[in-house]
Structure formats: structure tokens, C-alpha cells
Amino acid sequence: MLATGGSMELSYQALLTKGEPSHIHIATIIASRQAIDFCRDNFPADKTTIWAAAIDPDLNESAYIVPGLGDAGDLAYGEKD
């Protein structure tokens, strides 16, 4: 999921410490409109492609995509306590 784009920007900044990529592909199942706009504003436009299966128009007050993927990433490693 690409909710706010903040984690993607941190990943990009870490990548830049190893060199300049020739092209950036951001692939996600679902993204928020805010995250798409954030990435467009913070990544080089001529070198970035965003691949999203679905774009959700809004985030909730906690900056989550609703309904989202139900903590799929966390639950892949077992149930929450």
C-alpha cells in the first residue's frame, strides 16, 4: 500500500546514498490520491513511473487507506497479540 508516500520517500533517499537510479518504478496494489500527488512532487518526474492497481480518493484521520488491505503486511508474519 502507498498511503502517504513518506516511507517511499525514505526508501528513495536511502537508495540515493548508493547512486543515482536511471529510472524509478513504484509498484503498489493500492495507493491514495495524496500519496500519488506526494510522489509526483518529491520524485524526479522524468525518471519516475507509478504503477497502482487502484487509487483510493481519501485517507482517514489516521492517514490510513480504508478499507485498505487489512494489515496484510503485519499479518503475513502471524496474528497480532
N, C-alpha and C positions, 0 to 999 in steps of 0.2 A: 504494500500500500504506500502511496505517496500522499500524505495528509497535508503537511505544511511545507515540505521541501527542505526543512532545516537539516535533517540528517543527511540528505542527499548533498547539500552544500558542504557539510563537514567531510563527507567522503571525497568530494571533489577537491577540497583543499588538501586533504591527505595525499591524494593522487598527484597533485601538483608538486609535492616535495620530491617525487621520483622523476619528474619531467613533464613536458607539455604534450598532452594527447593530441593526436591528429584529428580525432572525432570522438564525441561523447554520445553514447546511446543510453538513454534512461528508459528501462523497461519495467512496467508495473501492471498489475491486474486492474487496480482501481486507483484513481487519483482524484483529488479535489480540484476544483477550479482555482482555488487560492494557490495550491502547490504548482500547478501548471504555470500560472502567472509569475510566481516567485522564481521558478526555474528559468523562465524566459527573461526575467530581469537580472538574474545573477549568474547565468552561464553564457558563454560566447554564442551568440545567435547563429553565426555562420558555421559553427562546429558542433551543434547540439541537435539531436533528434530525440523526441519524447514519444515512446510507444506506450499507449494506455488502452486497455481493453474497454474501460468505462471511465467516464468523468462524472463525479458527483458534484452537484452545484454548490453545496454548502458543507461547512464543518459545524459541529455542535459547540457549546460553550467551553468544552474541554479540548477543543481542536481535534476531535475525532471524526472520522468519516462514519456516518450512520446510514445503514446498518453495518457497514464495514465487513470484515472477514471473521469476526468473532474470535479475536485473539489467536488467529491461526498460527502465527509465528511462535507465540509463547506455548500454546498447547501442543505444538509439534514435539516438545520435549517433556510432555507429561501434564497431568492435571495440576491446576493451581491449588495451593493449600488454603 
